[in-house]
Amino acid sequence: LNYNNLPDYLEVMDEAKVTEWLDSHPHFCMQYFTKKYGSFFLQDADHLVPRDNELHRRRSVPAKRSSRKALQELKKLDRHELIMELVRDVADDLGVNSLSHKILVNVNILLNADRSSLFLREGEGENYNLVSRLFDVREGSTVAESLHDEGDAIRIRNGVGIVGYVAQTGEIVNIRDAYQDNRFNKEVDKMTGYLTRSILCVPIMSDGQVIGVAQVINKSGKPGVFTAADVETFSTYMTFCAIGLSNAKVYEKSLMESERGRLLLNLAKKLFEDQTSLDRMVIKIMTQATELVKCERCTVLLLDTNSKDVMFTNKFEGEGGNYRRISDHIEPACFETVKKVVLTGKPCRLQVDDNEQVLEKDNIKTLLCMPIYNGDDIIGVAKLINKLNGLPFDDRDAQHFEVFAVFCGLGIHNVLNYEQKCKALAHYSVALEQMSYHATATHEETEQLQMAVVPTAIELDLQSFQFDDAALSDNQTLLACLSMFKELNLIQTFKIDVKVLCSWLNTVKRNYRAVMYHNWRHAFNVAQTMFAIITTGCLGNVLSPVEILSMLVACLCHDIDHRGTNNAFQAMSASPLAKLYGTSIMERHHFAHSVMILNSKGNNILSGLEEKDYANVVDMLEKAILATDLALYFQRKDKFIKIVEKTPAEWNEDHHHDLLRAMMMTACDLAAVTKPWEVQHKVAELVANEFFEQGDKERIELHLEPIAMMDRAKKDDLPKMQVDFIDSICLPVYQVLVAVARISLLPC
């Protein structure tokens, strides 16, 4: 009926006749009032939403107790009265699940159907899904027993099957024999053992758009098929139900938006509570992210802003509250996807179907990648992995997480600024301490060394592996260093000013502290061992002059400003050095101190080098000093042994040279164990006493029990520990260097 042009005779009817006419045309009434006044139910939805903290307490609306009449009373009503009674039953229910269940139970009563299902639209555009969490609902069932969770819900693509066809076309479909319709999936009956005969599907419309599909199956009684009257009844009832479902969806959305706002406010509060630790900040972010989007785990990657390529300096990963940080440069899982997010600045979603091999390798079923911004700059990428319900990440997840990422960027930016300021303060503290303790060599010291007669390496026995420095004074050790530079022809090759070299040597010696073992004498002995290896072990044929210069300088500087305590002590005491350098704490400090001396007035022995050679020497100097960290030696030892075993003649690659120089530094640093017993025994006592002093500090200052090697109370166990140290750490490096000298290198 065209209700915009009512019959003329209605205009002269009295109210009673109009009422009578409307009662006899219920389908017309519902169409008319839905179109004319349907928006009335939506325009003031605010009154439907709970106030204040009640909104935050509830994520869903509890099912209201049904107010409709008993089944026996309903059967006494005629069709129109029954429809109106069932409409009233669902009119004030705002819970999507409870409302849907009421609708389906009522539909079964209305149409005398065996069971029914309701599919609601999820997603935008043409590729949306029709999702049913309430299917095969029967009369007398409850919401709890009929409701299925996300993982068990039925999902049908738009246009697929009977339900998909109804959603796509908006047409009512009445099938008398399901097995005669090729859109029907017979496999469902095979799996369930249920026999489907007749099907009636009706689109649920709101504002001219399909918002869902209602379906009833198997008309009870004879003839067992749904009639034209059933179609009209079903369509009429679902027209009213569409208003209730729309209201319920609006209400559900308001609850979800409120919950989202609560989580984001909670995140902001937590982020600004503590901005002093990057680890704690990122762990908070990851914990909140998994809660917001309901996923298994989260990974946060921070970009190396100093690299031209896409590289990450820190990776935070974990799940279930267990998170860990991986430092240094790493290549994350799904690197190409992550790289794409960084380069485009756009989020990316993947699931196993998109790249089966890459995702399954890392136990990833669904993935959502989002850039983390600091202003206009991308500082990292956040990855959400595997939604808890097993479904792909959708548009709503992406929208929520995009807002979330803004908070992340702000929080990380603040923490990085704080850490930078802390490092600057630590740097200042260290520099102040250095300045108060150390001084550059005086003019008199430099002139005295420059004017002295330099003995030859042979006269000083510098080429001997049994060399003992005990007979030399401190000034004579400086002359011995000059002798090594001359013997290796470094002064002439690199145009080193002798006065500058004398000033530099005196300054380096001055910048070693008077600790028990890691002092100037140790540095001098390490340099002498390196000199002996280069001049007698044929390594001069493999190392370039630039490498030889960097190695000799590194040996003399490798423990400069040592405090008599190791990296572990620096970390445990939270010293300024530990705050300044995260790993290889003392070694990084030794290198920084060495560069500081080189840059000081009158001490730059590298000033005569070409720019490229200068950069190479500084780079090799850093690598050589860091190589004295035994933690790095353990990482590289096996790799070096494999290179020697597999490719004994290949020393052309830079990487192989880096490893060779690192092994040589370790060998020279530990060379005291190769000396005659008298020398070795004396050095061992110095090392032990320095260790014991650190152990005493740990016990007194830090209130910690030292390890056995540093525990004065366990000094009787020291010989055994030293033998173990020689066997497990020292012996392997000397064995592999002997193999290099015998097999890999050119003859002397």
Buried (B, 14 or more C-beta within 10 A) or exposed (E): EEEEEBEEEEEEEEEEEEEEBEEEBBBBBBBBBBBEEBEEBBEEBEEBBBEEEEBEEBEEBEBBEBEBBEEEEBEEBEEBEBBBBBBEBBBEBBBBBBBBBBBBBBBBBBBBBBBBBBBBBBBEEEEBBBBBBBBBBBBEBEBEEBBEEBEEBBEBBBBBBBBBBBBBEEEBBBBBEBEEBEBBBEEEBEEEEEEBBBBBBBBBBBEEEBBBBBBBBBBEEEEEBBEEEBBBBBBBBBBBBBBBBBBBBBBBEBBEEBBBEEBBEEBBEBBEEEBEEBEBBBBBBBBBBBEBBEBBBBBBBBBEEEEEEBBBBBBBBBBEEEBEBBEEEEEBBBBEBBBBBBEEEEBBBBBBEBBEEBBEEEEBBBBBBBBBBBEEEBBBBBBBBBBEBEBBBBEBBBEBBEEBBEBBBBBBBBBBEBBEEBBEEBBEBBBEBBEEEBEBBEEEBBEBBBEBEBBEBEEBBBBEBEBBBEEBEEBBBBBBBBBBBBBBEBBEBBEBBBBBBBBBBBBBBBBBBEBBBBBBBBBBBBBBBBBBBBBBBBBBEBBEBBBBBBBBBBBBBBBBBBBBBBBBBBBBBEBBBBBBBEBBBBBBBBBBBBBBBBEEEBBBBBEBBEEEBBEBBBEBBBBBBBBBBBEBBEEBBEEBBEBBEEEBEEBEEEEBBBBBBBBBBBBBBBBBBBBEEEBBEEBBEBBBBBBBBBBBBBBEEEEBEBBBBBBBEBBEEBEEBBEEBBEEBBEBBBEBBEBBBEEBBEEE
